[in-house]
């Protein structure tokens, strides 16, 4: 890519990069599903035909997922849906059915007990393997221990844990009891954790003594004591010794050592719970106000993750599935879903110093990261496909933010040509990607291949009508089983309704700009509430970042439009220089010229400021909306919760004076 950022150095959007061979199509798991459907009278020749059937015959599609995967549970003879059109209106999926997530995740312990379930790696060199038999045994032991601590159906179990096997074991143990799981990563500060956990009043807290990141060790025992003191509902705090094997429960008012859990029974059992029984509580980013506590149900997650992992990522028992995540991001919940399809899941704890090397050492077949990691690897000049043996990788996943066309092209130039790059967009709200990859379709630079099966994603114009080949609001017009069952402490569902259904009644508005191409491909342009509206020309921020961050001298950037309804504002660009670079007059001039050429004269910034860092949430999202509020005069402490940020110290460089 051209270092001078000239527009002709950018990869053309839509440039063809990969096409599935006849062998890939024939062997794909979604093709097997199509053959299975054909034997039952449903013929779908193309992916588009299959998608249209899945969002038109909604009940038949989701019923077929249950049957095809032989979900562990009692389907019953009731309807697929009852009640209102959306969950907020009283919709219930599979009323009368019972299921348990943990029973489905651990079914391979009986089918292939010696297969590897978990590979654990840490930046410090830690390495552990668990077979499905060993995982099930540990779950049975912790299940018994939690039960003796009084945990049962409907109780909340909160976890302050890194991405380690104990987190997975404790989650499955809680789920097996019908308890409700909720987790935060130990890099969260105490107030951020309490903001989340206090809302759900957990009975048990499971926490580590500390963690390591980027070569540093962080003792969190004082933080755990602060969290415990702020949660009067706790009956016990279980301490997992991770940083220091000799760590004790000293100072905890209800401390129990993980190794001393009262494991009186080792029989693994599963509580049969209704399809929509709460499985876990995940949270919105919480950058402004209290994080929304989003509740998903056992059955909805099982069906959605079986469908997404099998049919879109083409994962199965022969795969080794990795995604770089922490327990505070929904991608952790998605990663462990690999157990549902019998895959081996790779859990990594630490800084992303060399994930490519870790993947090579672990035999990863599906490698998932946030889009910024791919772009950082590209800027570093990495060629991991030449440096390492990555021959086992047949799929790469990217999410968290839009991946520009250059990132797509780099994967095929520098990693490998015989793999499928799966760019996803979705969110914590549904705990899945609702637009993403398909092994049946060709791949083009910057274009997400398709809308997910069962996900009726559309682009709405301002008048609420669907449009094709135009940018519009991303909406979902038919329900999906993994939509939230409810928000915790949201009596009457008002907060739920305001979050997704305030603009289009009965239609889920997600808050992103999307363009759906005539052939079903999708392009995501960023958050619709942080749109750049210059002289009536609207543009998502993804296009802007693509141009700016093509410059080798720029490590990261943030663009804010301070305009309000009926009032033109200023377009302000903040740039973080790459190591050794400076934001001088020459760079500013080249930036302006590139933006004028690639976008339009209206999108040349009024101001360009150098900053030491770009504020991001703990899951890596840029803080566009809170920074805009700061520039318009909202005090920093009210615009953004520093405990929800990965780098809160940089916020002081964004002030309302910049927008004057």
Order of alpha helices (4+ residues) and beta strands (2+ residues): beta-alpha-alpha-alpha-alpha-beta-beta-beta-beta-alpha-alpha-beta-beta-alpha-beta-alpha-beta-alpha-beta-beta-beta-alpha-beta-beta-beta-beta-beta-alpha-beta-alpha-beta-alpha-beta-alpha-alpha-beta-alpha-beta-beta-beta-beta-beta-beta-beta-beta-beta-alpha-beta-beta-beta-beta-alpha-beta-beta-alpha-beta-alpha-alpha
